Amino acid sequence: MKAEDLGNSKLLNLLFKPAGALMGSRLRQWLMNPLKTLHAAGLQAGQTVLEVGCGTGFYTIPAAKLIGDQGYLVAMDVSSGFIAKVSRKVSMADLKNVRVEKRDALETGLDPASLDKVLLFGVIPFPLLPLNRLLPEMHRVLKPEGTLAVWLWPPVVHFWVPKSILRSGLFTYIEKHKGVYNYKRREAVK
Ligand SMILES: C[S@@+](CC[C@H](N)C(=O)[O-])C[C@H]1O[C@@H](n2cnc3c(N)ncnc32)[C@H](O)[C@@H]1O
């Protein structure tokens, strides 16, 4: 079954509900200020950004406010339940610089070299987002100077992910800042 079809499944959305309650909880807001993580990812006003697996929108609303009117954010997820939730939050906040899109991030449908930044926050590793397919797609949609920001949860369990990103040969490491791994898109080796 394709990820997009899976995202419509009632069972999957039901299973995601408790996770969603945790992801969007006040306790999380209190423990993990989303703005700190976004700053650590180098998010700046005017940038064009893809957020993969936006979930309940924990990062979506602060990210959209940070990039401002001159910036643009595509918040993508496969789960129809999360997409509905984030769409409501975006319209309640009256944000015009966000597009909430229900789509498989392995095939974003975005133009090549169209983004300044991709956010992979709490989404890898995930069975529906295998790195061998996700990283080439992120490489394709990033501008030559574009950057990839990765926040892993829980970091201890996923210690091997940064090495896998480097092994792909598609990104070079910039720095780890406040738990966020930052990478620059690498030109494809001919
Ligand atoms: C653990 S949640 C993280 C949500 C959010 N980034 C956060 O930190 O609150 C992972 C999210 O990735 C989404 N997801 C999983 N596979 C996906 C895919 N192939 N394309 C887009 N989103 C996907 C899930 O639906 C889920 O909302």
The ligand as an SDF file (V2000), in Angstrom:
LIG
                    3D

 27 29  0  0  0  0  0  0  0  0999 V2000
    6.8090   11.3450   14.9490 C   0  0  0  0  0  0  0  0  0  0  0  0
    5.8020   12.3180   13.9250 S   0  0  0  0  0  0  0  0  0  0  0  0
    6.6590   13.8960   14.0230 C   0  0  0  0  0  0  0  0  0  0  0  0
    5.7600   15.0810   13.7750 C   0  0  0  0  0  0  0  0  0  0  0  0
    6.4120   16.4650   13.9060 C   0  0  0  0  0  0  0  0  0  0  0  0
    7.5280   16.6590   13.0320 N   0  0  0  0  0  0  0  0  0  0  0  0
    6.7720   16.7620   15.3260 C   0  0  0  0  0  0  0  0  0  0  0  0
    7.9720   16.7270   15.6680 O   0  0  0  0  0  0  0  0  0  0  0  0
    5.8610   17.0480   16.1180 O   0  0  0  0  0  0  0  0  0  0  0  0
    6.1970   11.7370   12.2850 C   0  0  0  0  0  0  0  0  0  0  0  0
    5.2820   12.2900   11.2040 C   0  0  0  0  0  0  0  0  0  0  0  0
    5.7580   11.9000    9.9210 O   0  0  0  0  0  0  0  0  0  0  0  0
    4.6400   11.6330    9.0990 C   0  0  0  0  0  0  0  0  0  0  0  0
    5.0830   10.8010    7.9730 N   0  0  0  0  0  0  0  0  0  0  0  0
    5.4500    9.5010    8.0200 C   0  0  0  0  0  0  0  0  0  0  0  0
    5.7850    9.0620    6.8030 N   0  0  0  0  0  0  0  0  0  0  0  0
    5.6260   10.1150    5.9530 C   0  0  0  0  0  0  0  0  0  0  0  0
    5.8090   10.2660    4.5500 C   0  0  0  0  0  0  0  0  0  0  0  0
    6.2400    9.2670    3.7770 N   0  0  0  0  0  0  0  0  0  0  0  0
    5.5650   11.4810    4.0090 N   0  0  0  0  0  0  0  0  0  0  0  0
    5.1230   12.5140    4.7900 C   0  0  0  0  0  0  0  0  0  0  0  0
    4.9410   12.4160    6.1170 N   0  0  0  0  0  0  0  0  0  0  0  0
    5.1890   11.2330    6.6970 C   0  0  0  0  0  0  0  0  0  0  0  0
    3.6680   10.9500   10.0430 C   0  0  0  0  0  0  0  0  0  0  0  0
    2.3430   10.9670    9.5620 O   0  0  0  0  0  0  0  0  0  0  0  0
    3.8480   11.7760   11.3150 C   0  0  0  0  0  0  0  0  0  0  0  0
    2.9750   12.8640   11.3680 O   0  0  0  0  0  0  0  0  0  0  0  0
  1  2  1  0
  2  3  1  0
  2 10  1  0
  3  4  1  0
  4  5  1  0
  5  6  1  0
  5  7  1  0
  7  8  2  0
  7  9  1  0
 10 11  1  0
 11 12  1  0
 11 26  1  0
 12 13  1  0
 13 14  1  0
 13 24  1  0
 14 15  1  0
 14 23  1  0
 15 16  2  0
 16 17  1  0
 17 18  1  0
 17 23  2  0
 18 19  1  0
 18 20  2  0
 20 21  1  0
 21 22  2  0
 22 23  1  0
 24 25  1  0
 24 26  1  0
 26 27  1  0
M  CHG  2   2   1   9  -1
M  END
$$$$
